[in-house]
Amino acid sequence: MTRQPQFPIHTASSTTISRRGFLKFCSLMAATLALPSHYAGRIAQALADGPRLPVVWLAFQDCTGDTMSFLKASQRTDPLQPGVSDPSIVDILLDFISLEYHETLMAPSGANAELSLNNVLQNYPGAYLAVVEGAIPTGAGGAYCTIRGRTALSIAQQVLPGALAVIAAGTCAVDGGLPAAAPNPTGATGVRTAMPGLANFAALPGCPTNVVNLAATIVYLITFNALPPRDSAGRPVFAYEEDIHDECERKTHYEHDRFVLEWGDAGHRQGWCLFKMGCKGPETKHNCSTVKWNSATCWPVAAGHGCVGCARPGFWDAFPVYQALEDD
């Protein structure tokens, strides 16, 4: 089944998206993916014409922060058309993909929820996207995370091999995150370690993962029927190739040795560099400083707190939050 592009678009969330807003979103996705601007048209055509992508979202050992990041992308009103909004990530979720299974969001529960999952596996073999949120515990036979009596690992082994693609959303799903911090009594680990050999796999570390990067990865998959180019760790290069520090608005202060030395001091009030307060931006590869958060209005460093390096492997143990990096 295909859909012809009609404007304004009425989404499954009863939100009306103007043609201008829809194309603006497609341009944002092209820019985030580091694609030439003319690809916005191809993205728009793929979203408007293509069948909705079935999605299975598995939530394991986590705080549900990645789900909240995905849902809390705020709706932005189009100032030129009252009552019409620019598309948010929620619109992508509800209109351009088909969220077939997500324990937190779905109406069915219990046996009916499990039936929904099994229906996806039966009806869309090799054609659904699997998103994994949270670590997979392996200790005590996986007993630290069970759903309807089944371990997270056994569910992953059932769902992930048959997916069109697998996205590990958030640091917990990528390498175990906080649950895997020492002493790691639950034996928590990431998707790739628990399920070695997954071919079409993308890792989106971050605590939580940035909703723009997750949306861009899904949009790329819908547009090109493949995941975006990735590094050896499975991270999309469009989001994890450059150091956060390179695009930080406080970089000039770093270069002129203007550092915050104490919370609330004169330098802190003037927006000086947070390197000596433990900012991990110079050694963390992520596009956090460019895509930002809350509809691109802010990010941690702009709010006055250093980067904690949440996209770095094992950051909970290896990189104490307020311990400064060595200055080269």
C-alpha positions in Angstrom: 0.0 0.0 0.0 1.3 3.5 -0.9 0.2 6.9 -0.1 0.2 10.0 -2.4 1.7 13.1 -0.8 -1.1 15.5 0.1 -0.9 18.7 2.0 -1.7 19.6 4.6 -0.9 16.2 6.1 -3.2 15.0 8.9 -1.2 12.6 11.0 -2.3 9.7 13.2 -2.0 12.1 16.2 -4.6 14.4 14.7 -2.0 17.0 14.1 -2.0 19.0 10.9 1.3 19.4 9.1 1.7 22.1 6.5 3.6 21.4 3.3 6.1 24.0 4.5 6.5 22.2 7.8 6.8 18.8 6.2 9.5 19.9 3.8 11.2 21.8 6.6 11.4 18.5 8.5 12.8 16.7 5.4 15.5 19.4 5.0 16.4 19.0 8.7 16.8 15.3 8.2 19.0 15.7 5.1 21.2 18.2 7.0 21.5 16.0 10.0 22.5 13.1 7.8 25.1 15.3 6.1 23.4 14.7 2.8 23.3 17.4 0.0 20.3 19.6 0.3 18.6 18.2 -2.8 18.1 14.9 -1.0 15.3 16.6 1.1 13.0 16.0 -1.9 13.9 12.3 -2.1 13.3 12.0 1.7 9.9 13.7 1.3 8.9 11.4 -1.5 9.9 8.3 0.4 8.0 9.4 3.6 4.9 10.4 1.7 4.7 7.6 -0.8 6.2 4.6 0.9 4.4 2.0 3.1 4.6 2.5 6.8 7.6 0.7 8.4 6.6 -1.8 11.1 8.5 -1.2 14.3 9.1 -3.4 17.3 10.5 -1.4 20.3 11.9 -3.7 23.0 12.5 -2.1 26.4 14.8 -4.1 28.7 17.0 -3.0 31.6 16.7 0.7 31.6 15.0 3.9 32.9 12.8 4.4 29.8 14.7 7.6 29.2 15.1 6.9 25.5 11.3 6.4 25.1 10.7 9.7 26.9 13.3 11.5 24.7 11.5 10.2 21.6 8.1 11.2 22.8 9.0 14.6 24.4 10.1 16.2 21.1 7.9 19.2 21.4 5.4 20.2 18.8 6.2 23.6 17.2 3.5 25.9 15.9 3.8 27.3 12.4 3.7 31.1 12.9 2.4 31.6 9.3 -0.5 29.2 9.7 -2.3 29.2 13.1 -3.3 25.8 14.2 -0.8 24.1 12.0 2.4 22.7 13.4 5.8 21.8 12.1 6.3 18.0 12.3 7.8 16.6 15.5 9.4 13.2 16.1 6.0 12.2 17.5 4.5 12.7 14.0 7.2 10.5 12.5 6.4 7.8 15.1 2.7 7.9 14.5 2.4 8.6 10.8 5.5 7.4 8.9 6.2 4.3 10.9 3.8 1.7 12.4 4.7 1.1 16.0 3.4 -2.5 16.3 4.9 -3.3 19.7 6.1 -1.0 22.6 5.2 -2.1 26.1 5.1 1.5 27.4 2.9 2.9 24.7 0.7 0.1 23.3 -2.9 -0.5 24.4 -2.8 -4.3 24.7 -1.3 -5.9 27.8 -0.4 -9.3 29.0 -1.1 -12.1 26.6 -2.5 -9.6 24.0 0.7 -7.7 24.0 2.7 -10.8 23.3 0.2 -11.7 20.6 0.9 -8.3 18.9 4.6 -9.1 19.0 4.1 -12.6 17.5 1.9 -11.1 14.8 4.7 -8.8 13.6 7.2 -11.6 13.5 4.8 -13.7 11.5 3.4 -11.0 9.2 6.5 -9.0 8.4 9.5 -11.4 8.4 12.6 -9.5 7.5 10.6 -6.3 7.0 10.3 -4.8 10.4 12.7 -2.5 12.3 13.7 -3.6 15.8 14.6 -0.8 18.3 16.2 -2.0 21.5 16.2 0.2 24.6 18.1 -0.9 27.7 20.8 -3.3 28.6 20.4 -7.1 28.4 21.3 -8.8 31.7 23.0 -12.2 31.4 23.6 -13.0 35.1 21.6 -15.6 36.9 20.3 -16.9 33.6 18.9 -13.6 32.7 16.6 -13.5 35.7 17.2 -9.8 36.3 14.9 -8.7 33.5 12.0 -10.9 32.5 8.8 -10.1 30.6 5.9 -12.5 31.0 8.4 -15.0 32.4 10.8 -14.7 29.5 14.3 -13.3 29.8 15.3 -10.2 27.9 18.0 -12.2 26.2 15.5 -14.9 24.9 13.2 -12.2 23.6 16.1 -10.5 21.8 17.2 -13.9 20.3 13.6 -14.4 19.0 13.1 -10.9 17.6 16.4 -9.4 16.4 17.7 -12.0 13.8 14.6 -11.6 11.7 14.5 -7.8 11.6 15.3 -5.7 8.6 17.5 -3.6 10.8 18.3 -3.3 14.5 18.9 0.0 16.3 20.4 0.0 19.8 18.9 3.3 21.2 20.8 4.7 24.1 24.0 3.9 25.9 22.4 1.0 27.9 21.5 -0.8 24.8 24.8 -0.1 23.1 27.2 -1.3 25.9 25.2 -1.9 29.0 25.4 1.7 30.3 24.5 2.3 33.9 23.3 -1.2 34.6 26.7 -2.5 33.5 28.7 -0.1 35.7 30.9 -1.9 38.3 30.4 -4.2 39.9 27.6 -5.1 37.4 25.9 -7.8 39.5 23.3 -8.5 36.8 25.8 -9.2 34.1 24.3 -6.4 32.0 25.7 -5.9 28.5 24.8 -4.3 25.2 23.0 -5.7 22.2 26.1 -6.4 20.1 27.8 -8.4 22.9 24.6 -10.3 23.8 23.8 -10.9 20.1 27.1 -11.1 18.1 26.8 -11.3 14.4 23.9 -9.0 13.8 24.5 -7.7 10.3 22.3 -4.7 9.9 22.9 -3.0 13.2 23.2 0.6 14.3 24.4 1.9 17.7 23.1 5.3 18.9 24.8 5.8 22.3 23.8 8.7 24.5 22.0 8.9 27.8 19.4 9.2 26.5 19.9 8.9 22.7 19.2 12.2 20.9 15.8 12.0 19.3 17.0 13.8 16.1 19.6 11.2 15.5 17.1 8.4 16.0 14.7 10.0 13.7 17.4 10.6 11.1 18.5 7.0 11.2 14.9 5.8 10.7 14.3 8.3 7.9 17.5 7.1 6.2 16.3 3.5 6.4 12.9 4.4 5.0 14.5 6.4 2.2 17.3 4.1 1.1 16.2 0.7 2.5 19.5 0.6 4.4 21.1 2.0 7.5 23.3 5.0 7.2 27.1 4.5 6.9 28.6 3.5 10.3 32.0 3.2 12.0 33.5 -0.1 13.3 31.4 0.2 16.5 28.2 0.5 14.4 27.7 4.2 15.1 26.3 6.3 12.2 29.2 8.6 11.1 26.8 11.5 10.6 26.3 11.7 14.4 29.5 10.2 15.9 32.4 11.3 13.6 33.4 14.7 15.1 34.2 15.7 18.7 31.6 17.6 20.6 34.3 20.2 21.4 34.8 21.1 17.8 31.4 22.8 17.5 31.0 24.0 21.1 30.1 27.6 21.6 32.6 27.8 24.5 35.6 26.6 22.4 37.0 30.1 22.0 37.3 30.4 25.8 39.1 27.1 25.8 41.6 28.4 23.2 42.2 31.5 25.3 42.6 29.6 28.6 39.4 31.1 30.1 38.1 28.3 32.3 35.4 27.9 34.9 37.2 26.9 38.1 34.3 26.8 40.5 30.5 26.5 40.0 29.0 30.0 40.1 32.3 31.9 39.8 32.8 34.9 37.5 33.9 32.7 34.6 30.8 30.4 35.0 28.5 33.4 34.9 30.2 34.6 31.7 30.0 31.3 29.9 33.6 30.3 30.0 34.9 26.8 29.1 33.9 24.0 31.5 36.9 21.8 30.7 38.4 22.1 34.2 35.0 21.2 35.7 35.2 17.8 34.1 33.7 18.5 30.6 34.3 15.5 28.4 33.5 17.3 25.1 37.1 17.3 23.8 37.2 13.5 23.8 33.6 12.6 23.1 32.4 12.0 19.5 28.8 13.1 19.1 26.8 15.8 17.3 25.2 17.0 20.5 26.5 20.5 20.2 24.9 20.9 16.7 21.6 19.1 16.8 21.1 20.0 20.5 17.9 19.2 22.5 14.4 20.6 23.1 13.7 21.5 19.5 17.4 22.5 19.0 17.1 25.2 21.7 19.7 24.1 24.2 22.1 21.4 25.3 24.0 20.6 28.6 27.0 22.9 28.0 24.8 25.8 27.0 22.8 25.2 30.2 26.0 25.6 32.2 27.1 21.9 32.8 29.9 20.1 31.1 29.5 17.2 28.8 29.6 14.0 30.8 30.7 11.9 27.8 27.6 9.7 27.8 28.2 8.6 24.2 31.6 7.2 25.1 32.0 3.5 25.8 31.9 2.6 29.5 31.5 6.2 30.5 30.0 5.5 33.9 33.2 3.8 35.2 36.0 5.2 33.0 35.1 8.9 33.0 34.0 10.2 36.4 31.7 13.1 35.8 33.6 15.9 37.6 37.1 14.6 37.0 38.9 16.8 34.5 40.6 15.3 31.4 44.3 15.7 31.0 45.0 18.8 29.0 47.2 18.1 26.0 
